[in-house]
Amino acid sequence: MAANESNGFDDPAVQEAQQILSSHGLQALMVHLEGKLKAWERTKVNIAVTGESGSGKSSFINKLRAIEDEENELFAPVDITETTVIPTPYALPGNNFVKIWDLPGAGTTKHSIKSYSSNMDFKRYDAFVILSSGRFLEVDKIISKEVKELKKPFFFGKTKMDEVLRNARRKRNFDSQESQEKIRSDCQAQLGGGPDTRIFLIASIPEHELEEIFPDNQNEALKQAIIDSLPELQRTALVLTLPCRTHAMLDRKLKEIKKRFILVSLTSAAVAATPTVGLSAVTDVALIMAEIYFQRETLGINEEGLKCRAFFGGMTIEQFKNSLNQELGRVEFTELEQTLIGTILKFAGDGAKKLAACIAAAIVSSEMAENTAKLIIPIVGLAVSGTVSGATTYGMLCKIICGHEKIARACIKVTDL
């Protein structure tokens, strides 16, 4: 944790915990903390994607979820003709509560624009993305107006920009920025909106091709805008579920992960306040190990995550791990961070045992407790042992996320090479 980051003294979670403890007791506090940690897992997020046939809806949905393998059962079928006849949900990997919906095109014989919003059940969705590869149509204006009346966020995406710019390059005196601004202005005019009507210029080809043809693509900007438009708990659910392929997304995930530290530490403090001898240390190890696995899955640095990154980068898992090892060799690590790296690259059972032993040793170290006692405010009614245990857990989590961040940034750099 950086020196200038919040230490949790003013965290609303602490104040809330104090109130629950004083009013309902220790058991109620522990149930409350578990519920807060898991609340995002049960939070539904439904994002609708609509547009004319051939606008690239399926490609956009696949790219947003980082599904590149057509053999993957989660892959949204891509076709040049309209294949969607009813709203079709595509869950994000690992979370069936977060879904991207492919809506059939509006203004057709099958789906009249007059009944489109009711037939598609617009009230079901939390945000809308309206895509077009050509001109935005009158139906797009109508859809945006109806969504606006529902007071729900909506975004326009001009797709297949790689093709547009590739063709534009053939013209004399081609200027990429000038071409993009003209396209954006034309889209705004088609939609009848002013400069406030934000148009995202996007493409769904592989990243290495985007860098060459369309380096100014706004794929990531659109994703971040969708996230920002959602209420806090839905935002947390979406951020923790989305793949971690960019530094911007990594920053988002780190922020959400760090919010958990105070809740996990309060859980540790509550367990330490119980009279059962030896329970605190065992629980602290279990809590921290669970958070380690959670962080690795969320950041895409567990075994499955590295395999996906290798596929994304066009490498075998062995090639990716070798490149990652070389990249990590350029970074300074603490002894704990070196242990984290070892268990990530080897995936050996003894590596996990070594990591657990390392954490257990740190937990019983009085130095760890003394160095981190300032990080968590004592809760009125809990014993001193609870405060020390919570502070130790908080300090360990801060150290662990620093190591995981270095590994995740190295992973991103490897696939960007």
Secondary structure, DSSP 4 states (H G I P E B T S, - for coil): --TTS--STT-HHHHHHHHHHHHH-HHHHHHHHHHHHHGGGG--EEEEEEESTTS-HHHHHHHHTT---TTSTTPPP--SS---SS-EEEEETTEEEEEEEEPPPSSSSSS-TTTHHHHTTGGG-SEEEEEESS---HHHHHHHHHHHHTT--EEEEE--HHHHHHHHTTSTT--HHHHHHHHHHHHHHHTT--TTS-EEE---S-HHHHHHH-TT--HHHHHHHHHHTS-HHHHHHHHHHS---SHHHHHHHHHHHHHHHHHHHHHHHHHHTSS-TTHHHHHHHHHHHHHHHHHHHHHT-SHHHHHHHHHHTT--HHHHHHHHHHHHTTS---HHHHHHHHHHHH--HHHHHHHHHHHHHHHT-HHHHHHHGGGSPPPTTS-HHHHHHHHHHHHHHHHHHHHHHHHHHHHHHHHH-
